[in-house]
Amino acid sequence: MSNDTIRAGVTNYLNKPDNLKTLLSMNQLMEIDASTTVGTILRDYPELTDWFMELGLCGCGHDSSMMWTLEKLSKEKDMDLALLLDDINKKIA
């Protein structure tokens, strides 16, 4: 299959409003899990920044904790991982 054929197919797909809407909302359909990094969450859901900071969970420190997974962050902050994941997923739902 040529690049032009692929490009035409993608363009055709994206030109259909329902398909584009689905692609744009897919990010919100993905569930956050223990392996998700703080940086990924703050990139995809910037509205959670204040909430993270209020909990002292920003992970914005000097030791690159933006790349920490939620599992590592919960251990470092002595928090229940399951409750943290539940709270975050409720906020992005």
Backbone as a chain_set.jsonl record, in Angstrom:
{"seq": "MSNDTIRAGVTNYLNKPDNLKTLLSMNQLMEIDASTTVGTILRDYPELTDWFMELGLCGCGHDSSMMWTLEKLSKEKDMDLALLLDDINKKIA", "coords": {"N": [[0.857, -1.163, 0.0], [0.607, 2.171, -0.849], [2.057, 5.288, 0.364], [0.481, 7.469, -0.343], [-2.027, 6.302, -0.652], [-2.537, 5.455, 1.947], [-2.489, 7.925, 3.266], [-4.688, 9.159, 2.02], [-6.742, 7.515, 2.925], [-6.657, 7.967, 5.724], [-7.196, 10.719, 5.778], [-9.773, 10.72, 4.681], [-11.098, 9.283, 6.678], [-10.816, 11.034, 8.881], [-12.269, 13.182, 7.986], [-14.866, 12.629, 8.456], [-17.235, 13.618, 10.66], [-18.135, 12.163, 13.0], [-16.153, 10.236, 13.342], [-13.862, 11.795, 13.834], [-14.662, 13.065, 16.176], [-14.789, 10.855, 17.858], [-12.078, 10.089, 17.933], [-10.959, 12.352, 19.165], [-12.115, 12.249, 21.663], [-11.172, 9.91, 22.712], [-8.995, 9.966, 24.431], [-10.117, 10.736, 26.836], [-11.482, 8.486, 27.445], [-9.729, 6.619, 28.248], [-8.58, 4.747, 30.92], [-6.935, 5.689, 33.864], [-4.143, 4.099, 35.273], [-2.039, 2.245, 37.591], [0.457, 2.374, 36.399], [0.531, 4.723, 35.019], [2.057, 7.842, 34.401], [2.711, 10.764, 36.417], [3.275, 13.037, 34.916], [2.05, 12.42, 32.453], [-0.648, 12.427, 33.178], [-0.979, 15.106, 33.995], [-0.401, 16.363, 31.615], [-2.439, 15.422, 29.909], [-4.731, 15.956, 31.345], [-4.901, 18.749, 32.404], [-6.517, 20.15, 34.113], [-6.467, 18.842, 36.486], [-4.278, 19.657, 37.883], [-4.317, 21.574, 40.055], [-5.719, 20.059, 41.95], [-3.962, 17.895, 42.365], [-1.847, 19.351, 43.493], [-3.041, 20.383, 45.818], [-3.297, 18.07, 47.286], [-0.713, 17.576, 47.764], [0.601, 16.106, 45.882], [1.83, 16.743, 43.523], [4.246, 16.065, 42.241], [6.126, 17.576, 41.071], [8.677, 18.09, 41.753], [12.282, 18.529, 42.181], [13.459, 16.148, 41.538], [12.703, 14.84, 39.217], [10.131, 13.751, 39.448], [7.902, 13.993, 37.918], [7.928, 12.021, 36.111], [7.361, 9.861, 37.575], [5.461, 6.954, 38.266], [2.01, 6.497, 39.157], [1.898, 4.51, 41.029], [4.475, 4.554, 42.223], [4.422, 7.174, 43.206], [2.316, 7.024, 45.058], [3.435, 5.292, 46.933], [5.646, 6.789, 47.807], [4.346, 8.937, 49.002], [2.907, 7.692, 50.89], [0.237, 6.74, 50.445], [-2.945, 5.207, 49.763], [-3.006, 3.298, 46.96], [-5.15, 2.251, 45.43], [-7.318, 3.86, 46.222], [-6.397, 6.364, 45.38], [-6.249, 5.98, 42.577], [-8.96, 5.484, 42.071], [-10.112, 7.96, 42.798], [-8.881, 9.694, 40.909], [-9.76, 8.589, 38.46], [-12.518, 8.985, 38.713], [-12.593, 11.749, 38.591], [-11.858, 12.264, 35.967], [-13.797, 11.13, 34.501]], "CA": [[0.0, 0.0, 0.0], [1.444, 3.368, -0.955], [1.837, 6.356, 1.34], [-0.65, 8.29, -0.799], [-3.25, 5.562, -0.359], [-2.724, 5.527, 3.402], [-2.825, 9.317, 3.587], [-6.056, 9.402, 1.56], [-7.634, 6.796, 3.824], [-6.684, 8.68, 6.998], [-7.898, 11.984, 5.544], [-11.187, 10.378, 4.513], [-11.599, 8.907, 8.0], [-10.882, 12.212, 9.732], [-13.248, 14.125, 7.455], [-16.19, 12.232, 8.939], [-17.332, 14.233, 11.995], [-18.25, 11.207, 14.102], [-14.85, 9.607, 13.542], [-12.984, 12.769, 14.455], [-15.146, 13.247, 17.545], [-14.371, 9.664, 18.59], [-10.639, 10.175, 18.17], [-10.677, 13.428, 20.107], [-12.588, 11.894, 22.997], [-10.57, 8.657, 23.156], [-8.127, 10.233, 25.56], [-10.933, 10.789, 28.039], [-12.028, 7.163, 27.697], [-8.676, 5.768, 28.766], [-8.53, 4.74, 32.376], [-5.637, 5.878, 34.484], [-3.803, 2.959, 36.113], [-0.86, 2.404, 38.453], [1.658, 2.629, 35.597], [0.422, 6.041, 34.392], [2.937, 8.799, 35.066], [2.146, 12.048, 36.825], [3.41, 13.934, 33.771], [1.025, 12.077, 31.468], [-1.936, 12.901, 33.682], [-1.024, 16.569, 33.957], [-0.438, 16.756, 30.204], [-3.739, 15.1, 29.313], [-5.807, 16.49, 32.188], [-4.315, 19.869, 33.16], [-7.467, 20.612, 35.12], [-6.187, 18.143, 37.739], [-3.058, 20.197, 38.489], [-4.61, 22.134, 41.374], [-6.106, 18.957, 42.828], [-2.712, 17.218, 42.727], [-1.079, 20.221, 44.376], [-3.74, 20.44, 47.107], [-3.003, 16.822, 47.994], [0.739, 17.443, 47.901], [0.992, 15.029, 44.974], [2.166, 17.287, 42.208], [5.334, 15.364, 41.59], [6.811, 18.586, 40.28], [9.926, 18.389, 42.436], [13.557, 18.577, 41.488], [13.967, 14.799, 41.273], [12.021, 14.295, 38.037], [8.984, 12.938, 39.836], [6.865, 14.062, 36.878], [7.991, 10.749, 35.402], [6.954, 8.799, 38.492], [4.144, 6.347, 38.074], [1.137, 6.696, 40.314], [2.277, 3.515, 42.029], [5.619, 5.077, 42.962], [3.994, 8.371, 43.919], [1.518, 6.625, 46.224], [4.359, 4.739, 47.931], [6.45, 7.892, 48.346], [3.478, 9.799, 49.806], [2.21, 6.815, 51.836], [-1.195, 6.798, 50.149], [-3.55, 3.992, 49.225], [-3.011, 3.39, 45.507], [-6.495, 1.995, 44.894], [-8.143, 5.053, 46.45], [-5.877, 7.412, 44.508], [-6.705, 5.673, 41.216], [-10.408, 5.67, 42.036], [-10.371, 9.406, 42.803], [-8.477, 10.28, 39.625], [-10.657, 8.131, 37.384], [-13.813, 9.653, 38.887], [-12.444, 13.135, 38.164], [-11.733, 12.378, 34.495], [-14.956, 10.482, 33.847]], "C": [[0.909, 1.233, 0.0], [1.119, 4.383, 0.139], [0.649, 7.223, 0.96], [-1.983, 7.612, -0.49], [-3.569, 5.628, 1.134], [-3.166, 6.924, 3.803], [-4.268, 9.628, 3.199], [-7.066, 8.72, 2.484], [-7.777, 7.497, 5.167], [-7.46, 9.981, 6.861], [-9.395, 11.744, 5.418], [-11.819, 10.041, 5.863], [-11.803, 10.139, 8.876], [-11.899, 13.239, 9.254], [-14.679, 13.768, 7.85], [-16.308, 12.709, 10.388], [-17.4, 13.239, 13.146], [-16.91, 10.522, 14.39], [-13.886, 10.548, 14.246], [-13.365, 12.983, 15.917], [-14.712, 12.061, 18.416], [-12.889, 9.723, 18.919], [-10.298, 11.226, 19.214], [-11.091, 13.073, 21.53], [-11.958, 10.603, 23.523], [-9.694, 8.856, 24.373], [-8.914, 10.228, 26.863], [-11.524, 9.428, 28.387], [-10.996, 6.23, 28.313], [-8.621, 5.879, 30.284], [-7.094, 4.896, 32.846], [-5.367, 4.656, 35.351], [-2.498, 3.218, 36.851], [0.395, 2.763, 37.67], [1.628, 3.986, 34.892], [1.312, 7.017, 35.147], [2.187, 10.084, 35.416], [2.173, 13.014, 35.65], [2.36, 13.686, 32.708], [-0.335, 12.599, 31.91], [-2.032, 14.411, 33.572], [-1.017, 17.096, 32.53], [-1.841, 16.576, 29.625], [-4.926, 15.698, 30.074], [-5.266, 17.644, 33.029], [-5.245, 20.411, 34.24], [-7.256, 19.91, 36.473], [-4.969, 18.699, 38.476], [-3.312, 20.728, 39.887], [-4.961, 21.047, 42.375], [-4.868, 18.201, 43.294], [-1.932, 18.057, 43.745], [-1.713, 20.322, 45.762], [-3.45, 19.205, 47.954], [-1.511, 16.646, 48.267], [1.297, 16.376, 46.991], [1.466, 15.518, 43.624], [3.249, 16.491, 41.52], [6.163, 16.306, 40.748], [8.181, 18.912, 40.85], [11.154, 18.293, 41.557], [14.067, 17.206, 41.076], [13.214, 14.089, 40.148], [10.831, 13.425, 38.389], [7.809, 13.077, 38.881], [6.832, 12.754, 36.095], [7.645, 9.573, 36.306], [5.611, 8.238, 38.066], [3.297, 6.662, 39.302], [1.448, 5.694, 41.413], [3.446, 4.03, 42.877], [5.224, 6.301, 43.795], [3.216, 8.008, 45.18], [2.4, 6.029, 47.316], [5.151, 5.851, 48.605], [5.631, 8.776, 49.287], [2.648, 9.009, 50.81], [0.691, 6.923, 51.685], [-1.672, 5.452, 49.626], [-3.688, 4.147, 47.711], [-4.407, 3.213, 44.923], [-7.404, 3.21, 45.063], [-7.705, 6.209, 45.555], [-6.36, 7.204, 43.078], [-8.203, 5.903, 41.076], [-10.762, 7.158, 41.97], [-10.041, 10.043, 41.443], [-9.432, 9.866, 38.519], [-12.054, 8.714, 37.503], [-13.734, 11.092, 38.359], [-12.356, 13.276, 36.649], [-12.916, 11.778, 33.758], [-15.926, 11.494, 33.292]], "O": [[1.865, 1.308, 0.771], [0.053, 4.342, 0.754], [-0.105, 7.666, 1.826], [-2.951, 8.272, -0.112], [-4.716, 5.831, 1.531], [-4.104, 7.088, 4.584], [-4.989, 10.282, 3.952], [-8.118, 9.282, 2.786], [-8.883, 7.612, 5.695], [-8.281, 10.314, 7.715], [-10.195, 12.485, 5.988], [-12.939, 10.461, 6.154], [-12.834, 10.276, 9.534], [-12.344, 14.079, 10.036], [-15.603, 14.542, 7.594], [-15.558, 12.251, 11.25], [-16.77, 13.463, 14.179], [-16.578, 10.261, 15.546], [-13.17, 10.136, 15.159], [-12.499, 13.071, 16.788], [-14.317, 12.242, 19.568], [-12.487, 9.442, 20.047], [-9.433, 11.001, 20.06], [-10.485, 13.544, 22.492], [-12.191, 10.239, 24.676], [-9.655, 8.001, 25.257], [-8.415, 9.76, 27.886], [-12.014, 9.232, 29.499], [-11.344, 5.173, 28.839], [-8.618, 6.975, 30.844], [-6.168, 4.307, 32.289], [-6.249, 4.214, 36.087], [-1.922, 4.3, 36.739], [1.304, 3.39, 38.214], [2.601, 4.36, 34.235], [1.329, 7.028, 36.378], [1.18, 10.433, 34.8], [1.201, 13.731, 35.413], [1.834, 14.631, 32.121], [-1.085, 13.15, 31.104], [-3.042, 14.943, 33.111], [-1.567, 18.164, 32.261], [-2.362, 17.458, 28.941], [-5.994, 15.914, 29.502], [-5.182, 17.524, 34.252], [-4.791, 21.063, 35.181], [-7.808, 20.339, 37.486], [-4.664, 18.254, 39.582], [-2.592, 20.369, 40.819], [-4.541, 21.111, 43.531], [-4.734, 17.898, 44.48], [-1.422, 17.531, 44.734], [-1.004, 20.343, 46.768], [-3.369, 19.283, 49.18], [-1.099, 15.686, 48.919], [2.345, 15.796, 47.278], [1.492, 14.745, 42.667], [3.169, 16.265, 40.312], [6.832, 15.877, 39.808], [8.785, 19.913, 40.467], [11.075, 18.016, 40.361], [15.037, 17.122, 40.322], [13.11, 12.862, 40.145], [10.552, 12.452, 37.689], [6.819, 12.357, 39.014], [5.817, 12.42, 35.484], [7.636, 8.425, 35.863], [4.743, 8.957, 37.57], [3.817, 7.046, 40.35], [1.281, 5.992, 42.596], [3.408, 3.95, 44.105], [5.643, 6.442, 44.944], [3.422, 8.601, 46.239], [2.14, 6.239, 48.501], [5.31, 5.858, 49.826], [6.166, 9.305, 50.262], [1.794, 9.568, 51.499], [-0.035, 7.16, 52.651], [-0.885, 4.66, 49.108], [-4.406, 5.028, 47.238], [-4.8, 3.949, 44.017], [-8.169, 3.551, 44.161], [-8.541, 6.946, 45.032], [-6.828, 8.145, 42.438], [-8.659, 6.455, 40.075], [-11.613, 7.564, 41.178], [-10.823, 10.827, 40.904], [-9.866, 10.702, 37.727], [-12.716, 8.921, 36.486], [-14.685, 11.593, 37.758], [-12.743, 14.31, 36.104], [-13.026, 11.901, 32.538], [-16.946, 11.12, 32.714]]}, "num_chains": 1, "name": "protein.A"}
